[in-house]
Amino acid sequence: MVTLLDCLDMLDGCWTAVSWEDLEDILCHRGDAPVYRQVKTIEEAGVRHSVASVCRPESPKKSVDTSYLGKLFLGKPLPDGTRFTFIVNETPQRDLFEFAVERSQSREPVSAAVRDDAISRLKGLSLPDGRDVAWCIDRLDVLVEARTIEHVEGEVLQRLAPLVRACLGQEPCITEVVDVMTWLIADCISRQARALRPRHFTADEFRAALEECVRKVTGRRQDGSTELLMPLQQKLRPAGVPDTEAEGQHDAMLAFRRRRRSSIGARRQQFDDLADKINSICTVTMAKRRGGLLEAGPAAYLATISAVSEMPEVAGGHVSLTDALAVLCDITARCQNRYADA
């Protein structure tokens, strides 16, 4: 979600390019100057970072290189113009709050006492390009995002709405804006975060990705032309699923999407891996159906449901059947055809 906000900032002219290696490490550019951004949101309410906590090694036996700021400063080129951003979702303790900055703004200088404390705690870091810890600390910003995923989503939706409106040439429905956000996060950001090589987006490239997401979600283009876009309930009708039951699956899908968007770290990776595996099951089912090994409709639906329920992760209790079926609904909703061709 934070990555998406950075991409929206890029469309507003804040960055010239944005890329990310995973969902916690974002690289923004202003021309040739890199801005390294690390997302460290905390799920437990009330946990607040301080200078001590962000400079503390992972364990007493490890070096300061393993601290949050050590990881942020190390292992990357540090040309002139470099800045660092540590992103949190809780207001930090007073000392670290001196580094706080508003999104797309510049911060005020920190006090000498706080600056010296941070430098002292990171003593021993060996930095490239002739830089030292003081140089990095002087270029550190702390960005405090909204505390809950709902608040962050609200900001994203507010900023996405006029962009979707511009793509369509008319006012979008709120559900369409939500679906565009979901597509961008799932297919543009999360999938690229798992790629072997980071995807580098310029403003024009991200705008093109946004327009493609709008087209997929709404079936509408800026010139007013449309293409058939079936809702989940309609896609499930050939499988023999009554509309009332399909409506329940739709609600489960929306609940899953909210959980997925609010997940971080290993939990987020688990959801992404599960989606990839279930998508592969769907691909096999479609191939069998089109190859004449499965009949379209209820037979294809049963084969897919059975394969999902028999996944080792589900059978072994590592993933709940509820989550697995919700992922299946999410995949079905985002595909043009699934259990029968249009």
Wavefront OBJ file of the C-alpha trace (Angstrom):
o trace
v 0.000 0.000 0.000
v 2.874 2.391 0.794
v 4.465 1.484 -2.538
v 1.239 2.436 -4.296
v 1.246 5.811 -2.518
v 4.805 6.402 -3.735
v 3.710 5.588 -7.293
v 0.842 8.060 -6.961
v 3.332 10.648 -5.686
v 5.344 9.970 -8.847
v 2.306 10.826 -10.974
v 2.166 14.127 -9.052
v 5.781 14.859 -9.986
v 7.465 13.969 -6.684
v 9.591 11.177 -8.220
v 10.921 10.476 -11.690
v 10.958 6.701 -11.132
v 9.929 4.119 -8.520
v 11.019 0.504 -8.106
v 10.854 -2.091 -5.344
v 12.604 -5.371 -4.548
v 9.939 -6.465 -2.069
v 7.076 -4.890 -0.164
v 9.395 -3.345 2.448
v 12.196 -1.863 0.324
v 11.280 0.888 -2.135
v 13.663 2.875 -4.318
v 12.505 6.271 -5.572
v 14.482 8.572 -7.841
v 14.601 12.316 -8.307
v 16.606 12.447 -11.496
v 19.857 10.621 -10.706
v 19.461 10.942 -6.921
v 18.152 7.819 -5.135
v 15.819 7.881 -2.143
v 15.971 4.545 -0.296
v 12.758 3.878 1.608
v 12.195 1.084 4.132
v 8.703 0.204 5.361
v 8.530 -1.033 8.962
v 4.886 -0.927 9.919
v 3.914 -2.618 13.176
v 0.759 -4.689 13.585
v 0.679 -4.346 17.380
v -0.921 -1.041 18.331
v 1.102 1.127 20.695
v 4.577 -0.123 19.711
v 6.610 3.016 19.000
v 10.094 3.165 17.521
v 12.898 5.223 19.056
v 16.458 6.046 18.041
v 17.591 3.149 20.227
v 15.219 0.622 18.633
v 16.090 1.485 15.029
v 19.830 1.338 15.791
v 19.662 -1.899 17.809
v 21.125 -5.099 16.245
v 18.754 -8.007 15.634
v 20.331 -9.820 18.587
v 23.066 -9.056 21.136
v 25.519 -11.311 19.282
v 25.021 -9.582 15.935
v 26.597 -6.388 14.658
v 24.945 -3.027 14.181
v 24.786 -3.892 10.464
v 21.635 -5.911 11.264
v 19.771 -2.965 12.787
v 16.939 -1.288 10.885
v 19.070 1.703 9.979
v 22.089 -0.486 9.280
v 20.082 -2.371 6.666
v 18.731 0.890 5.268
v 22.173 2.502 4.875
v 24.257 -0.490 3.756
v 24.581 -2.390 0.492
v 23.723 0.355 -1.970
v 25.396 3.186 -3.893
v 25.411 6.519 -2.064
v 25.868 9.280 -4.644
v 25.328 12.967 -3.971
v 21.646 13.716 -3.437
v 20.929 10.392 -1.706
v 18.272 10.364 1.013
v 16.799 7.670 3.254
v 13.240 7.261 4.512
v 12.186 5.032 7.406
v 8.415 4.511 7.157
v 6.305 3.598 10.207
v 2.615 3.539 11.102
v 2.929 4.641 14.738
v 4.127 8.037 15.955
v 7.732 7.401 17.079
v 9.251 8.298 20.422
v 10.280 11.931 20.879
v 13.907 11.484 19.779
v 13.121 9.668 16.533
v 10.192 11.999 15.865
v 12.701 14.800 15.284
v 13.386 13.113 11.932
v 9.675 13.105 11.001
v 8.610 14.571 7.683
v 5.333 14.945 5.804
v 4.927 12.997 2.572
v 6.628 14.876 -0.308
v 7.999 17.525 2.098
v 11.397 18.343 3.658
v 12.172 18.063 7.365
v 13.687 20.491 9.824
v 17.200 19.868 11.251
v 17.327 17.577 14.290
v 18.920 18.560 17.590
v 22.627 17.953 18.081
v 21.946 15.602 21.015
v 19.668 13.299 19.010
v 21.975 13.399 15.989
v 25.030 12.512 18.091
v 23.128 9.711 19.863
v 22.150 8.087 16.567
v 25.684 8.380 15.191
v 27.135 6.863 18.358
v 24.743 3.904 18.317
v 25.643 3.100 14.696
v 29.384 3.266 15.286
v 31.099 0.544 13.301
v 29.059 0.732 10.112
v 31.358 0.560 7.096
v 29.754 2.568 4.299
v 30.680 2.804 0.590
v 31.636 5.802 -1.548
v 33.595 7.474 1.256
v 30.469 8.127 3.326
v 30.182 7.875 7.094
v 27.316 7.397 9.537
v 26.922 11.139 10.112
v 26.427 11.676 6.368
v 23.593 9.108 6.358
v 21.941 10.400 9.534
v 21.871 13.923 8.084
v 19.901 12.528 5.133
v 17.454 10.395 7.120
v 13.715 11.115 7.165
v 10.999 9.335 9.141
v 7.609 9.172 7.448
v 4.643 8.396 9.707
v 1.798 6.826 7.754
v -1.737 6.244 9.016
v -1.978 3.730 11.853
v -4.473 1.301 10.298
v -4.779 -0.230 6.854
v -8.279 1.243 6.595
v -6.909 4.773 6.945
v -4.167 4.145 4.380
v -6.711 2.634 1.988
v -8.879 5.701 2.443
v -6.011 7.945 1.366
v -5.244 5.721 -1.630
v -8.880 5.666 -2.743
v -9.177 9.432 -2.396
v -6.153 9.915 -4.637
v -7.091 7.175 -7.105
v -10.646 8.380 -7.728
v -9.740 11.406 -9.912
v -7.212 9.304 -11.846
v -9.832 6.638 -12.576
v -12.264 9.403 -13.524
v -9.720 10.768 -16.006
v -9.217 7.301 -17.521
v -12.958 6.729 -17.959
v -13.990 10.222 -18.907
v -16.826 9.969 -16.383
v -17.408 9.518 -12.644
v -16.487 5.983 -11.473
v -18.421 3.923 -8.955
v -16.657 3.572 -5.595
v -16.550 -0.209 -6.103
v -14.676 0.350 -9.353
v -12.068 2.491 -7.606
v -11.667 -0.188 -4.910
v -11.236 -2.866 -7.575
v -8.639 -0.767 -9.407
v -6.716 -0.427 -6.139
v -6.921 -4.199 -5.628
v -5.665 -4.894 -9.152
v -2.777 -2.459 -8.815
v -1.653 -3.984 -5.519
v -2.095 -7.618 -6.548
v -0.983 -7.620 -10.177
v 1.278 -4.594 -10.489
v 2.974 -4.221 -7.111
v 2.929 -7.557 -5.249
v 3.720 -9.654 -8.316
v 6.578 -7.356 -9.336
v 7.931 -7.495 -5.771
v 8.425 -11.260 -6.191
v 10.193 -10.960 -9.554
v 13.871 -11.897 -9.832
v 14.720 -8.405 -11.022
v 13.034 -5.267 -9.682
v 10.647 -3.527 -12.081
v 11.543 0.098 -12.737
v 8.482 2.303 -13.322
v 8.569 5.793 -14.762
v 5.515 8.011 -14.418
v 4.417 7.221 -17.982
v 4.836 3.473 -17.438
v 2.853 3.493 -14.219
v 0.126 5.610 -15.792
v -0.130 3.016 -18.569
v -0.394 0.247 -15.946
v -3.118 2.209 -14.167
v -5.080 2.668 -17.393
v -4.806 -1.062 -18.113
v -6.104 -1.861 -14.617
v -9.053 0.488 -15.143
v -9.838 -1.213 -18.442
v -9.703 -4.680 -16.877
v -11.838 -3.692 -13.901
v -14.512 -1.677 -15.666
v -14.441 -3.022 -19.200
v -14.528 0.601 -20.296
v -12.058 2.783 -22.122
v -11.612 6.545 -22.234
v -13.131 6.664 -25.742
v -16.356 5.212 -24.363
v -15.990 1.771 -25.943
v -16.635 -1.253 -23.758
v -15.883 -4.936 -23.561
v -17.819 -7.689 -21.842
v -16.827 -7.918 -18.181
v -18.716 -10.512 -16.182
v -19.200 -10.179 -12.407
v -18.326 -13.137 -10.183
v -21.960 -14.232 -9.866
v -22.333 -14.459 -13.637
v -19.102 -16.428 -13.996
v -20.342 -18.968 -11.447
v -23.708 -19.540 -13.138
v -22.314 -22.001 -15.734
v -20.928 -23.970 -12.778
v -24.443 -24.349 -11.372
v -23.843 -22.024 -8.409
v -27.065 -20.164 -7.423
v -26.822 -16.376 -7.274
v -27.481 -16.345 -3.522
v -24.578 -18.715 -2.915
v -22.395 -16.745 -5.322
v -23.194 -13.586 -3.373
v -21.827 -15.250 -0.240
v -18.665 -16.181 -2.120
v -18.386 -12.579 -3.276
v -18.551 -11.355 0.339
v -15.880 -13.891 1.353
v -13.698 -12.669 -1.501
v -13.984 -9.041 -0.357
v -13.130 -10.019 3.226
v -10.082 -11.927 1.988
v -8.923 -8.968 -0.093
v -9.046 -6.751 3.001
v -7.019 -9.267 5.023
v -4.494 -9.613 2.235
v -4.031 -5.855 1.867
v -3.479 -5.485 5.627
v -0.953 -8.339 5.841
v 2.797 -7.727 5.885
v 6.010 -9.728 5.759
v 5.750 -13.514 5.871
v 1.954 -13.463 6.056
v 1.720 -11.415 2.859
v 4.145 -13.778 1.124
v 2.024 -16.748 2.230
v -1.067 -15.208 0.628
v 0.845 -14.479 -2.591
v 2.273 -18.007 -2.787
v -1.171 -19.485 -2.159
v -2.664 -17.370 -4.956
v 0.031 -18.516 -7.394
v -0.602 -22.189 -6.592
v -4.375 -21.884 -6.895
v -4.009 -19.967 -10.144
v -1.950 -22.898 -11.460
v -4.752 -25.287 -10.483
v -7.220 -23.123 -12.414
v -4.936 -23.127 -15.448
v -4.769 -26.933 -15.414
v -8.564 -27.159 -15.091
v -9.060 -24.839 -18.067
v -6.588 -26.820 -20.157
v -8.373 -30.092 -19.366
v -11.748 -28.539 -20.158
v -10.615 -27.120 -23.470
v -8.831 -30.377 -24.281
v -12.017 -32.378 -23.827
v -10.982 -34.140 -20.612
v -13.507 -32.202 -18.515
v -16.970 -30.978 -19.317
v -17.615 -27.265 -18.971
v -19.724 -26.001 -16.094
v -20.336 -28.050 -12.924
v -17.725 -30.700 -13.780
v -14.969 -28.106 -14.246
v -16.074 -26.317 -11.077
v -16.044 -29.544 -9.049
v -12.582 -30.451 -10.348
v -11.231 -27.046 -9.343
v -12.837 -27.046 -5.887
v -11.605 -30.596 -5.252
v -8.048 -29.780 -6.307
v -7.978 -26.702 -4.070
v -9.384 -28.559 -1.058
v -6.815 -31.351 -1.545
v -3.805 -29.024 -1.657
v -1.144 -30.182 0.852
v -1.279 -26.794 2.581
v -5.026 -27.131 3.110
v -5.062 -30.838 3.941
v -2.219 -30.317 6.421
v -3.975 -27.450 8.162
v -1.348 -24.826 7.285
v -3.941 -22.903 5.253
v -7.635 -22.846 6.086
v -10.071 -24.073 3.459
v -11.931 -20.792 3.943
v -8.881 -18.781 2.861
v -8.128 -21.129 -0.036
v -11.666 -20.875 -1.419
v -11.645 -17.091 -0.958
v -8.439 -16.932 -3.008
v -10.139 -19.037 -5.680
v -13.047 -16.567 -5.767
v -10.600 -13.676 -6.078
v -8.864 -15.344 -9.027
v -12.177 -16.225 -10.674
v -13.416 -12.645 -10.326
v -10.300 -11.287 -12.039
v -10.425 -13.669 -15.022
v -12.668 -13.186 -18.040
v -13.688 -16.851 -18.224
v -13.107 -19.761 -15.884
v -15.601 -22.654 -15.927
v -16.987 -22.065 -19.427
v -15.958 -19.928 -22.382
v -18.095 -16.924 -23.232
l 1 2 3 4 5 6 7 8 9 10 11 12 13 14 15 16 17 18 19 20 21 22 23 24 25 26 27 28 29 30 31 32 33 34 35 36 37 38 39 40 41 42 43 44 45 46 47 48 49 50 51 52 53 54 55 56 57 58 59 60 61 62 63 64 65 66 67 68 69 70 71 72 73 74 75 76 77 78 79 80 81 82 83 84 85 86 87 88 89 90 91 92 93 94 95 96 97 98 99 100 101 102 103 104 105 106 107 108 109 110 111 112 113 114 115 116 117 118 119 120 121 122 123 124 125 126 127 128 129 130 131 132 133 134 135 136 137 138 139 140 141 142 143 144 145 146 147 148 149 150 151 152 153 154 155 156 157 158 159 160 161 162 163 164 165 166 167 168 169 170 171 172 173 174 175 176 177 178 179 180 181 182 183 184 185 186 187 188 189 190 191 192 193 194 195 196 197 198 199 200 201 202 203 204 205 206 207 208 209 210 211 212 213 214 215 216 217 218 219 220 221 222 223 224 225 226 227 228 229 230 231 232 233 234 235 236 237 238 239 240 241 242 243 244 245 246 247 248 249 250 251 252 253 254 255 256 257 258 259 260 261 262 263 264 265 266 267 268 269 270 271 272 273 274 275 276 277 278 279 280 281 282 283 284 285 286 287 288 289 290 291 292 293 294 295 296 297 298 299 300 301 302 303 304 305 306 307 308 309 310 311 312 313 314 315 316 317 318 319 320 321 322 323 324 325 326 327 328 329 330 331 332 333 334 335 336 337 338 339 340 341 342
